Amino acid sequence: MPSLSHVYDTLIIGGGPGGLTAAIYLRRFTRNVALVDKGNSRLRLIPVSHNYPGFPEGVPGHALLGNLTAQLERYGGSVMPGEILDLRIEDGHFVADYAAEDAPAGEPVQIRALTVLLATGVADVGLPVENWREAVAFGSVRLCPVCDGFDVMDKRIAVATAEINPVGHALFMRTFSADVTLFERGPASILTDDDRRRLDAAGVRYIDSPLLSVTLDAAMKPVMHTADGNDHPADVFYPMLGENARSGLAAKLGAETAHCDELVVDSHGATAVPGLYAIGDVTVGLNQIAVATGQAARAATHIHNRLPPALRAAQAASPLALHRAA
């Protein structure tokens, strides 16, 4: 199998906000970085984020990714489009099989690195929603109550139950609206008597007939269709899709995983595998852009400090510098 000729300080897998931020930090530390991105960042789905610091008017997801990519390029870095198919350890190095996006069919290229940082995020699963991407882009279907609850103030809000803490998101949305309805995702209710009491106390309606599908009306607003034949219009729908972390590459090497395959890491983003790090949604914790970028800064700094020193080569002093020294 062909191999790139040198060993990178760090291979970053995933070019979302976390991966790009880590690459920017490491390039500013003068580290040799390869960043491979498959193009699956959930940030691309966000029409406008209003809770990412520094953008008082909000920032479209694609624009934030573009800004981060341009900032990386300023420091000599770039994104390698494609996929890491396999990751292993050989002779003290991490070895990854890289299939470039535009490469002809054939054997992948090997990338060798001293450390690896996963910023691969999560894959959504869940309910059938008509024209899902268009609905997300329009804002009638939303993915993150923490991110944008403020933006749907006093709207008619529909929420689907989640596997873990099924009523939690509906109760959370009562912060922002008095009109919240919780729909049962599965064929049988998983709510306890205590769950039902909490919903009643908060004034959240509960529809126990299973939610079969969601369509959009002429105004692009969601309509929930339940098994009892009823239709339930709303202004916005939070499907609480459920998710699985894209952690397979790390788990294969022995990294510890938790619920939804999320990786367990320490405060520096280190997994149980020496030299293997993870940040952002693929790890246990709060899935937020700001969290991912903060974790990236911490992990990248730790990686830099743990790697062999990146010593700057001596350069001849300029005439101006010599004049000042005299």
Disulfide bonds with the S-S distance in Angstrom:
Cys144-Cys147 2.34
